[in-house]
Amino acid sequence: MTVHGTITDKLTAAFAPVSLAVIDESENHRGHGGWREGGETHFRVKLVSEAFAGKSRIDRHRMINQALDAELKGRVHALAIEARAPGE
């Protein structure tokens, strides 16, 4: 499975999102630190979930980072996060 697919599956399982977009931005970072041939090193996640209601921005990021711990310790060099609760 691709890193993109793994991220999508893990976030879906962990947060039952109302909406989820996982965007591979690796090509925008060609030649920068952490970039590898074949991409899947730099991602942007846009996630809306009830799980984030009442949580601070930092808590939301921590929750996502925890769910993607193995990927962040592996191939993923950078992860930009946009996490919201419904209605925000």
C-alpha positions as CSV (number, residue, x, y, z in Angstrom):
1,M,0.0,0.0,0.0
2,T,1.2,3.5,-0.7
3,V,2.0,6.0,2.1
4,H,-0.9,8.1,1.0
5,G,-3.3,5.1,1.3
6,T,-1.9,4.2,4.7
7,I,-2.4,7.7,6.0
8,T,-5.9,7.8,4.6
9,D,-6.8,4.5,6.2
10,K,-5.3,5.3,9.6
11,L,-7.0,8.7,9.9
12,T,-10.3,7.3,8.8
13,A,-10.1,4.5,11.4
14,A,-8.9,6.9,14.2
15,F,-11.2,9.9,13.6
16,A,-14.3,8.8,11.5
17,P,-13.9,12.1,9.6
18,V,-16.8,14.1,8.1
19,S,-14.2,15.1,5.5
20,L,-10.6,14.1,4.8
21,A,-8.1,15.2,2.2
22,V,-4.6,13.8,2.1
23,I,-2.5,15.7,-0.4
24,D,1.0,14.6,-1.5
25,E,3.0,17.8,-1.7
26,S,6.3,16.1,-2.2
27,E,7.0,17.4,-5.7
28,N,6.8,21.0,-4.3
29,H,9.8,20.1,-2.1
30,R,12.1,18.5,-4.7
31,G,15.7,19.1,-3.7
32,H,14.8,20.1,-0.2
33,G,15.6,18.1,3.0
34,G,13.8,14.8,3.3
35,W,12.7,14.6,-0.3
36,R,13.1,11.3,-2.0
37,E,12.7,10.0,-5.5
38,G,9.1,8.7,-5.9
39,G,7.6,11.3,-3.5
40,E,5.4,10.4,-0.6
41,T,7.6,12.4,1.8
42,H,5.6,15.6,2.3
43,F,1.9,15.6,3.0
44,R,-0.9,18.0,3.8
45,V,-3.9,16.7,5.8
46,K,-7.2,18.5,5.9
47,L,-9.4,16.7,8.4
48,V,-12.8,17.6,9.9
49,S,-14.0,15.3,12.7
50,E,-16.2,15.4,15.8
51,A,-13.2,14.0,17.7
52,F,-11.7,17.5,17.6
53,A,-14.6,19.3,19.2
54,G,-13.4,21.2,22.3
55,K,-9.8,20.4,21.6
56,S,-7.0,23.0,21.1
57,R,-5.1,23.2,17.9
58,I,-2.1,21.6,19.6
59,D,-4.1,18.7,21.0
60,R,-5.6,18.1,17.5
61,H,-2.1,18.0,16.0
62,R,-0.9,15.6,18.7
63,M,-3.8,13.3,18.1
64,I,-3.0,13.1,14.4
65,N,0.7,12.8,15.0
66,Q,0.1,9.9,17.4
67,A,-2.2,8.1,14.8
68,L,0.6,8.5,12.2
69,D,3.5,7.8,14.5
70,A,5.0,5.0,12.4
71,E,4.7,7.0,9.1
72,L,6.4,10.0,10.7
73,K,9.2,7.9,12.0
74,G,9.6,6.3,8.5
75,R,9.2,7.8,5.1
76,V,7.1,10.9,5.9
77,H,9.4,13.9,6.4
78,A,6.8,16.6,6.8
79,L,3.1,16.7,7.6
80,A,1.1,20.0,7.4
81,I,-2.1,19.6,9.4
82,E,-5.5,21.5,9.1
83,A,-7.8,19.9,11.7
84,R,-11.2,21.2,12.5
85,A,-14.4,20.1,14.2
86,P,-17.6,20.3,12.1
87,G,-19.0,23.9,12.0
88,E,-15.6,25.6,12.5
